[in-house]
C-alpha cells in the first residue's frame, strides 16, 4: 500500500496531550493578556460600539509609542437582576374544597348459617395445623372434622352466593354504566 505524501503531516496526539498537561499549572508570559486587546476595557467605563473601532486604532498607536505592557485588566462579574424566568413560576393554590367521601352504608348482618360456614372454612385447617405444630398424633375424628369442615363450609358459602344477574345494575351508587 502506498503512503500519501500530499496530505498534512500526522500529529502525534500523545505528545500534544503531554504538552497540554505539562503547561496546565504554568502562568502566562508577562504582558500577554488572556483576552484580545479589544475586550480589555475598564470595568466602570461605558463603551459605545461605534467608539470601539476608534479605540482600537488609538490603542495600537499608544502601544507602539510606549512599548510597555498594558496594565492588568481588572475583571469583574456583572450580575444582572433576573426579572422572572420559567422556573420562577408558582402555582396559585386555590382551595377547591377537600373531597370527603360519604359515609359507607353499614355492612349487612350475617345470618347464623354464614357464620358457621366461615367458622368451618377457617377452623378446619386451623385444627389440623395445631396438631402438626404440637407434633401430636392426629386421631381420625380430627382429620374428619378438619377436612370435612373445610369442604362443607366452602360448599355452603359458594351455594349461598348471590347470583350476579341484571338486578344489581339498578343499585344507586353502583358506578358508571357502559
C-alpha positions as CSV (number, residue, x, y, z in Angstrom):
1,X,0.0,0.0,0.0
2,X,1.4,3.4,-1.0
3,X,1.7,6.2,1.5
4,X,0.2,9.5,0.8
5,X,2.6,12.4,0.7
6,X,0.3,15.2,-0.4
7,X,-1.6,15.4,3.0
8,X,-0.5,17.2,6.2
9,X,1.9,15.5,8.5
10,X,0.3,13.3,11.1
11,X,0.0,14.9,14.5
12,X,1.5,13.0,17.5
13,X,-1.5,13.1,19.8
14,X,0.3,11.7,22.8
15,X,3.0,14.4,22.6
16,X,0.3,17.2,22.2
17,X,-1.5,15.9,25.3
18,X,1.7,15.7,27.3
19,X,2.5,19.4,26.3
20,X,-1.0,20.5,27.4
21,X,-0.8,18.6,30.7
22,X,2.7,20.0,31.4
23,X,1.6,23.6,30.8
24,X,-1.6,23.3,32.9
25,X,-0.2,25.0,36.0
26,X,2.2,27.4,34.2
27,X,1.5,31.1,34.4
28,X,1.1,33.1,31.2
29,X,4.0,35.1,30.0
30,X,4.1,38.7,31.4
31,X,2.5,41.2,29.1
32,X,0.1,38.8,27.4
33,X,-3.5,39.1,28.4
34,X,-5.9,36.2,28.5
35,X,-8.3,38.2,26.2
36,X,-7.9,40.0,23.0
37,X,-7.0,43.7,23.4
38,X,-10.4,44.8,22.2
39,X,-12.0,43.1,25.2
40,X,-9.7,44.7,27.8
41,X,-11.9,47.5,29.0
42,X,-12.2,49.4,32.2
43,X,-14.9,48.0,34.4
44,X,-16.6,51.3,35.1
45,X,-16.3,52.7,31.6
46,X,-19.3,52.9,29.2
47,X,-18.2,51.7,25.8
48,X,-20.2,52.5,22.7
49,X,-20.0,50.1,19.8
50,X,-19.2,53.0,17.4
51,X,-16.3,54.1,19.5
52,X,-14.8,50.6,19.6
53,X,-13.0,50.9,16.2
54,X,-11.5,54.3,17.1
55,X,-10.4,52.9,20.5
56,X,-8.6,50.0,18.7
57,X,-6.7,52.4,16.5
58,X,-5.7,54.6,19.4
59,X,-4.7,51.6,21.4
60,X,-2.4,50.4,18.6
61,X,-0.7,53.8,18.3
62,X,-0.2,54.1,22.1
63,X,1.2,50.5,22.2
64,X,3.7,51.4,19.5
65,X,4.8,54.6,21.3
66,X,5.3,53.3,24.8
67,X,6.3,49.7,24.3
68,X,5.1,49.0,27.9
69,X,2.8,46.1,28.6
70,X,-0.7,47.3,29.3
71,X,-1.8,47.1,33.0
72,X,-3.6,44.0,34.0
73,X,-7.3,44.5,33.4
74,X,-9.5,44.3,36.4
75,X,-12.0,41.6,35.9
76,X,-15.4,41.8,37.5
77,X,-18.6,39.9,37.1
78,X,-21.7,42.0,36.5
79,X,-24.8,40.3,37.7
80,X,-28.0,41.5,36.2
81,X,-31.1,41.2,38.3
82,X,-33.3,38.5,36.9
83,X,-36.8,39.8,36.4
84,X,-38.6,36.5,36.1
85,X,-38.0,33.2,34.4
86,X,-39.8,30.0,33.7
87,X,-38.6,28.4,36.9
88,X,-39.9,31.3,39.0
89,X,-43.5,30.4,38.2
90,X,-45.5,29.5,41.2
91,X,-49.0,27.9,41.0
92,X,-51.6,29.8,42.8
93,X,-53.2,27.5,45.3
94,X,-56.9,27.7,45.3
95,X,-58.9,25.9,47.9
96,X,-61.4,24.0,45.9
97,X,-62.5,22.1,48.9
98,X,-61.3,18.8,50.1
99,X,-63.2,15.8,48.9
100,X,-64.6,13.7,51.7
101,X,-66.5,10.6,50.5
102,X,-69.8,9.9,52.1
103,X,-70.1,7.5,55.0
104,X,-70.4,4.0,53.6
105,X,-73.5,2.1,54.4
106,X,-73.3,-0.4,57.2
107,X,-72.4,-4.0,56.3
108,X,-75.3,-6.4,56.2
109,X,-75.7,-8.6,59.2
110,X,-74.7,-12.2,58.5
111,X,-77.1,-15.0,59.4
112,X,-76.1,-18.0,61.5
113,X,-75.5,-20.3,58.5
114,X,-73.0,-18.0,57.0
115,X,-71.2,-17.5,60.3
116,X,-70.9,-21.3,60.9
117,X,-69.7,-21.8,57.3
118,X,-66.9,-19.3,57.8
119,X,-66.1,-21.0,61.2
120,X,-65.8,-24.4,59.4
121,X,-63.7,-23.0,56.5
122,X,-61.2,-21.3,58.8
123,X,-61.5,-23.7,61.8
124,X,-61.0,-27.0,60.0
125,X,-57.4,-26.2,58.7
126,X,-56.6,-24.5,62.0
127,X,-57.4,-27.7,63.9
128,X,-55.1,-29.7,61.6
129,X,-52.4,-27.0,61.9
130,X,-52.5,-27.1,65.7
131,X,-51.9,-30.9,65.7
132,X,-49.0,-30.5,63.3
133,X,-47.4,-27.7,65.4
134,X,-47.7,-29.7,68.6
135,X,-46.3,-32.8,66.8
136,X,-49.2,-34.9,68.2
137,X,-50.6,-38.0,66.5
138,X,-53.9,-36.9,64.8
139,X,-56.9,-39.0,65.7
140,X,-59.4,-40.0,63.0
141,X,-62.0,-37.5,64.2
142,X,-59.6,-34.5,64.0
143,X,-58.8,-35.4,60.3
144,X,-62.5,-35.8,59.6
145,X,-63.6,-32.6,61.3
146,X,-60.7,-30.6,59.7
147,X,-61.1,-31.7,56.1
148,X,-64.9,-32.2,56.3
149,X,-65.4,-28.8,57.9
150,X,-63.4,-27.0,55.3
151,X,-65.1,-28.7,52.4
152,X,-68.6,-28.3,53.9
153,X,-68.1,-24.7,54.8
154,X,-66.7,-23.8,51.4
155,X,-69.6,-25.6,49.6
156,X,-72.1,-23.7,51.8
157,X,-70.5,-20.3,51.1
158,X,-70.4,-21.0,47.4
159,X,-74.0,-22.2,47.3
160,X,-75.3,-19.1,49.2
161,X,-73.6,-16.6,46.9
162,X,-76.0,-14.1,45.3
163,X,-76.4,-14.5,41.6
164,X,-74.8,-11.7,39.6
165,X,-77.8,-11.1,37.4
166,X,-79.1,-7.8,35.9
167,X,-80.9,-6.9,39.1
168,X,-77.7,-5.5,40.6
169,X,-77.4,-2.9,37.7
170,X,-80.1,-0.6,39.2
171,X,-78.3,-0.1,42.5
172,X,-77.7,3.6,43.3
173,X,-74.1,4.5,43.5
174,X,-73.2,1.3,41.6
175,X,-70.7,3.1,39.3
176,X,-70.7,4.0,35.7
177,X,-72.8,2.1,33.2
178,X,-71.0,1.4,29.9
